[in-house]
Amino acid sequence: YSSVQTKLTDYMAAGRPTLFVGPKGSASGEFVQRESTGFVVHAQDAATLAEGLKGIRANDVALCQFAATSAAKAATVFSQSAVQQRLYDFLQQVFHRLQPASNPAPVVQG
């Protein structure tokens, strides 16, 4: 989640579906798609974007589902305690990698 624009989680916390418009392969676009929090339109021109927006506007059920998913994920995956726990776990991993190996056990040959 580290390379996703933080405004996406703000939209999610507001219980709003998101609309990502941009190139394929973008971390934010992949996030929106993977987490089912909104629509992704890979548009390079106004006509393609307009067609994508018409499809979105005609899909009230998806809008409601994306809004509900956004709010639920914001309350769980991106809650303050969940983010703090992920940060703590990450820092613990870093800390353990920085620790020198303590007296390794001798190799016993039989």
Secondary structure by P-SEA (a helix, b strand, c coil): cccccaaaaaaaaacbbbbbbcccccaaaaaaaaaccbbbbbcccaaaaaaaaaaaaacaaaaaaaaaaaaaaaaccccaaaaaaaaaaaaaaaaaaacccccccccccc
